[in-house]
Amino acid sequence: MKTPFVTKEKVQEIMKAYPTPFHIYDEKGIRENARNLNKAFSWNKGFKEYFAVKATPNPYILKILKEEGCGVDCSSLTELMMSECCGFKGDEIMFSSNVTPEEDYLKARELGAYINLDDFTHIEYLDKLCGIPETICCRYNPGGKFSIATKIMDNPGDAKYGFTHEQIIEGFKILKAKGAKYFGLHAFLASNTVTNEYYPKLARILFELAVEIKEKTGVEFKFINLSGGVGIAYEPDKAQNDIFAIGEGVHKAFDEILVPAGMGDVAIFTELGRYMLAPYGHLITEVKHFKHTYKEYAGVDACACNLMRPAMYGAYHHITVLGKEDKPCDHKYDVTGGLCENNDKFAIDRMLPELEIGDILCIHDTGAHGFSMGYNYNGKLRSAELLLKEDGDVQLIRRAETPADYFATFDFTGIMDKYLNK
Ligand SMILES: *Cc1c(COP(=O)(O)O)cnc(C)c1O
């Protein structure tokens, strides 16, 4: 079962001020979830979640997470700039980038962020650019396939990220020789995992590697960063991850591997994005058209520019027809947006209650990698983002784009001035 955090009446009231489509986020859900994560890892003294900004890059969301004790994980200049403006600094920022431009490293250094190097060659690159900071982290890629029990979860050997085993040992030796004092270790081996075993298994790999690196190089680890990848079940009939079981699984690995090696003071970091926000966002859209050809189509006022995951990955997003929660799902539809792209479908052959023009659809689990993956194809404009506050009020946290925003990068030519509010 997936239950929307807004009712039809509430949405109708919101629509008087903010027309569909829009993304809306649930502050209460975000805070409770963040508190549970912190509780699940409270056995570790230095635990900190660094929210992956790319999942939901909105300063209002970042500030809520900051109040809940989270830091931020950035991978670009603008993510660093947004984090800076939200008051994050120093050890509240992880910088986990790849193919990193010079200006991004310089900004990360200026803010005193923890820099997580993606590649062996970046040691030299960073050193020449601005020197090696006192604390430095490296990203590991074990290669091969990553499986849990017999199930292949992902394919690190094909992924562009991280140092090989040989490189990471050599890398830490060099970093130490260059004067770094404190060290971190990071890996991201599988995305959107819906199993309580992912983090514990990853933790074992990283903990064993940390012990090996310490023995071979004398490096002292300050933190181990389990990165993102803890997922959510997008399907209503699938069980969700249990963050307390996940926290305990990592705790057990910590006690079995790090504590006996004299490394019981290492801090555990996470860089979750999806797990922190996905369930606490809805994309709200209205049914505008029907089309009866070889299939039954319901056309809505949102499109893949507002939520790319179904078009890009064939991802399932559950849909609730607001006000028709108790009606039988006895009609089959393709729910489509208006892009000139046949993959612009939020659902294919989806069983829903009978739809009418004006029905309001709630597309679930759009709080992470939703708005942020949006784009402007076909000249479609990005929607507003709203926050449902704990007291029930609704706050605009990003206005919808206007044609003037879309044409703004022609402001030097004069050709589009008619639409540039000049
Ligand atoms: C994308 C990303 C994350 C967050 O991933 P989720 O699947 O949203 O948890 C964390 N760290 C890095 C380096 C990433 O690229």
The ligand as a MOL file (V3000), in Angstrom:
LIG
                    3D

  0  0  0     0  0            999 V3000
M  V30 BEGIN CTAB
M  V30 COUNTS 15 15 0 0 0
M  V30 BEGIN ATOM
M  V30 1 C 24.3410 9.4820 -6.4080 0
M  V30 2 C 25.3270 9.3800 -5.3050 0
M  V30 3 C 24.8920 9.2010 -3.9840 0
M  V30 4 C 23.4520 9.0280 -3.6020 0
M  V30 5 O 22.9210 7.8850 -4.1630 0
M  V30 6 P 21.4520 7.3790 -3.7410 0
M  V30 7 O 21.2400 6.1950 -4.6190 0
M  V30 8 O 20.5240 8.4870 -4.0230 0
M  V30 9 O 21.5140 7.0270 -2.3020 0
M  V30 10 C 25.8660 9.1720 -3.0030 0
M  V30 11 N 27.1710 9.3130 -3.2810 0
M  V30 12 C 27.6280 9.4950 -4.5410 0
M  V30 13 C 29.0830 9.6720 -4.7690 0
M  V30 14 C 26.7250 9.5110 -5.5900 0
M  V30 15 O 27.1620 9.6740 -6.8340 0
M  V30 END ATOM
M  V30 BEGIN BOND
M  V30 1 1 1 2
M  V30 2 1 2 3
M  V30 3 2 2 14
M  V30 4 1 3 4
M  V30 5 2 3 10
M  V30 6 1 4 5
M  V30 7 1 5 6
M  V30 8 2 6 7
M  V30 9 1 6 8
M  V30 10 1 6 9
M  V30 11 1 10 11
M  V30 12 2 11 12
M  V30 13 1 12 13
M  V30 14 1 12 14
M  V30 15 1 14 15
M  V30 END BOND
M  V30 END CTAB
M  END
